[in-house]
Amino acid sequence: MRSTARRLAVVALVGFFFLTWKAQTDQDVVGAQTRKPIMVTRIYTGPDGQSHAEEIEMKLTNGASGMMKVTGVQFRRTPAGYFSDWHRGPRRQYVITLSGRGEIEVAGGRKIALEPGRIELIEDTTGKGHTTRVVGTEDRVSIALPLADQ
C-alpha cells in the first residue's frame, strides 16, 4: 500500500512538472510570435511654427518596411556636453542613436530622450526648430539617413 501511494505521488509530481513546463513553453512561443512595433519619434513643424514630437509606428508589410530612398549616410560623433541651441532640421532624415545619450527639446519644453536604438524622423525643416544636447559623460554616436524627396 505504501509503495502504491509513493508511485502515485511520483506520477502526480511528474505530471505536474510536465504540465507546468508545457504551459511555460506555450507562453514562450506566444511571446516570440508577438512582436513589438518599431516606434519612431517624429519631430515636425506644427501650424504654430514650433517643433513638436509624436510617436509613430513604422509601417511594416510582411515583416519589412518598404525600401526608402536615401541620399547618403552620415556617421556622427558628438562630444559629451555638446549643446546646439534652437535650429531646424537641415533636411528630412532619420537619425538613429548608436551609443551614448542625448536629448531633443521641442516647443513647450518637452524633452525627448535619445538612447541607443532610438529612431527619430526629423521633419522640422521650417519654423523655430529644436535644441539638441548630449547628456552624460560619453560621446553620442549617431547615424543620419537623409531621405530623398518622394
HULIN-V107652 format. One record per residue. RES is the residue in three letters. PHI is phi in whole degrees, -180 to 180 (NA if undefined). OMEGA is omega in radians with two decimals (* if undefined). NEAR is the number of other ideal C-beta (glycine too) atoms within 12 Angstrom. Layout:
res=RES phi=PHI omega=OMEGA near=NEAR
res=RES phi=PHI omega=OMEGA near=NEAR
//
This chain:
res=MET phi=NA omega=-3.13 near=7
res=ARG phi=-65 omega=-3.13 near=8
res=SER phi=-69 omega=3.08 near=9
res=THR phi=-66 omega=3.10 near=10
res=ALA phi=-64 omega=3.12 near=11
res=ARG phi=-64 omega=3.12 near=12
res=ARG phi=-62 omega=3.11 near=13
res=LEU phi=-63 omega=3.12 near=14
res=ALA phi=-64 omega=3.13 near=14
res=VAL phi=-66 omega=3.13 near=14
res=VAL phi=-61 omega=3.13 near=14
res=ALA phi=-63 omega=-3.14 near=14
res=LEU phi=-65 omega=3.11 near=14
res=VAL phi=-64 omega=3.11 near=14
res=GLY phi=-61 omega=3.11 near=14
res=PHE phi=-61 omega=3.12 near=14
res=PHE phi=-59 omega=-3.12 near=14
res=PHE phi=-63 omega=-3.13 near=14
res=LEU phi=-63 omega=3.11 near=14
res=THR phi=-64 omega=3.12 near=14
res=TRP phi=-62 omega=-3.14 near=14
res=LYS phi=-63 omega=3.13 near=14
res=ALA phi=-63 omega=3.13 near=14
res=GLN phi=-66 omega=3.12 near=14
res=THR phi=-62 omega=3.11 near=14
res=ASP phi=-62 omega=3.11 near=14
res=GLN phi=-64 omega=3.13 near=14
res=ASP phi=-63 omega=3.14 near=13
res=VAL phi=-65 omega=3.12 near=12
res=VAL phi=-62 omega=3.12 near=12
res=GLY phi=-61 omega=-3.14 near=12
res=ALA phi=-70 omega=-3.13 near=11
res=GLN phi=-82 omega=3.13 near=11
res=THR phi=-93 omega=-3.10 near=10
res=ARG phi=-97 omega=3.05 near=12
res=LYS phi=-75 omega=3.11 near=12
res=PRO phi=-68 omega=3.04 near=15
res=ILE phi=-86 omega=-3.09 near=21
res=MET phi=-101 omega=-3.12 near=20
res=VAL phi=-128 omega=3.02 near=30
res=THR phi=-92 omega=-3.14 near=36
res=ARG phi=-92 omega=3.07 near=30
res=ILE phi=-104 omega=-3.04 near=41
res=TYR phi=-141 omega=3.09 near=30
res=THR phi=-92 omega=3.10 near=25
res=GLY phi=-84 omega=3.13 near=20
res=PRO phi=-63 omega=3.13 near=10
res=ASP phi=-84 omega=-3.13 near=15
res=GLY phi=79 omega=-3.14 near=16
res=GLN phi=-103 omega=3.07 near=24
res=SER phi=-84 omega=3.14 near=36
res=HIS phi=-132 omega=-3.14 near=28
res=ALA phi=-132 omega=3.03 near=33
res=GLU phi=-146 omega=3.08 near=20
res=GLU phi=-91 omega=3.09 near=18
res=ILE phi=-126 omega=3.10 near=18
res=GLU phi=-93 omega=3.07 near=17
res=MET phi=-71 omega=-3.10 near=24
res=LYS phi=-77 omega=3.12 near=15
res=LEU phi=-120 omega=3.06 near=15
res=THR phi=-118 omega=-3.11 near=9
res=ASN phi=55 omega=3.06 near=7
res=GLY phi=84 omega=-3.14 near=12
res=ALA phi=-141 omega=3.08 near=11
res=SER phi=-83 omega=3.06 near=16
res=GLY phi=-66 omega=3.13 near=12
res=MET phi=-65 omega=3.10 near=10
res=MET phi=-105 omega=3.11 near=20
res=LYS phi=-88 omega=3.07 near=14
res=VAL phi=-119 omega=-3.11 near=19
res=THR phi=-97 omega=-3.14 near=18
res=GLY phi=169 omega=3.09 near=14
res=VAL phi=-146 omega=3.14 near=16
res=GLN phi=-132 omega=3.00 near=20
res=PHE phi=-94 omega=-3.09 near=18
res=ARG phi=-138 omega=3.03 near=25
res=ARG phi=-114 omega=-3.12 near=19
res=THR phi=-114 omega=-3.03 near=30
res=PRO phi=-70 omega=3.05 near=19
res=ALA phi=-55 omega=3.14 near=19
res=GLY phi=88 omega=-3.13 near=17
res=TYR phi=-61 omega=3.06 near=24
res=PHE phi=-141 omega=3.06 near=19
res=SER phi=-117 omega=-3.10 near=23
res=ASP phi=-64 omega=-3.02 near=13
res=TRP phi=-48 omega=3.13 near=21
res=HIS phi=-153 omega=3.08 near=23
res=ARG phi=-93 omega=3.02 near=27
res=GLY phi=-64 omega=-3.10 near=32
res=PRO phi=-70 omega=-3.10 near=20
res=ARG phi=-174 omega=3.01 near=23
res=ARG phi=-70 omega=-3.10 near=29
res=GLN phi=-161 omega=2.94 near=33
res=TYR phi=-91 omega=3.02 near=32
res=VAL phi=-127 omega=-3.11 near=38
res=ILE phi=-123 omega=3.10 near=30
res=THR phi=-78 omega=3.12 near=35
res=LEU phi=-95 omega=3.10 near=24
res=SER phi=-154 omega=-3.08 near=24
res=GLY phi=79 omega=-3.09 near=29
res=ARG phi=-138 omega=3.10 near=30
res=GLY phi=-150 omega=3.07 near=39
res=GLU phi=-157 omega=3.04 near=30
res=ILE phi=-111 omega=3.03 near=40
res=GLU phi=-114 omega=3.11 near=30
res=VAL phi=-119 omega=-3.10 near=35
res=ALA phi=-51 omega=3.10 near=26
res=GLY phi=77 omega=3.13 near=15
res=GLY phi=78 omega=3.13 near=15
res=ARG phi=-68 omega=-3.12 near=19
res=LYS phi=-115 omega=3.13 near=20
res=ILE phi=-113 omega=3.14 near=36
res=ALA phi=-73 omega=3.08 near=23
res=LEU phi=-107 omega=-3.10 near=36
res=GLU phi=-122 omega=3.12 near=23
res=PRO phi=-53 omega=-3.13 near=19
res=GLY phi=93 omega=-3.13 near=20
res=ARG phi=-72 omega=-3.13 near=30
res=ILE phi=-113 omega=3.03 near=31
res=GLU phi=-115 omega=2.98 near=40
res=LEU phi=-109 omega=-3.09 near=34
res=ILE phi=-87 omega=3.14 near=36
res=GLU phi=-132 omega=3.14 near=32
res=ASP phi=-88 omega=-3.09 near=37
res=THR phi=-88 omega=3.06 near=23
res=THR phi=-132 omega=3.07 near=20
res=GLY phi=82 omega=-3.06 near=23
res=LYS phi=-70 omega=-3.13 near=24
res=GLY phi=93 omega=-3.05 near=28
res=HIS phi=-140 omega=3.00 near=39
res=THR phi=-106 omega=3.09 near=27
res=THR phi=-135 omega=3.06 near=36
res=ARG phi=-143 omega=3.03 near=27
res=VAL phi=-98 omega=-3.14 near=29
res=VAL phi=-110 omega=-3.12 near=26
res=GLY phi=88 omega=-3.06 near=22
res=THR phi=-105 omega=-3.07 near=11
res=GLU phi=-103 omega=3.01 near=21
res=ASP phi=-59 omega=3.03 near=22
res=ARG phi=-100 omega=3.08 near=36
res=VAL phi=-109 omega=-3.12 near=24
res=SER phi=-138 omega=3.09 near=34
res=ILE phi=-127 omega=3.10 near=25
res=ALA phi=-112 omega=3.12 near=29
res=LEU phi=-122 omega=3.13 near=26
res=PRO phi=-63 omega=-3.11 near=24
res=LEU phi=-86 omega=3.04 near=24
res=ALA phi=-71 omega=3.09 near=14
res=ASP phi=-60 omega=-3.09 near=12
res=GLN phi=-92 omega=* near=10
//
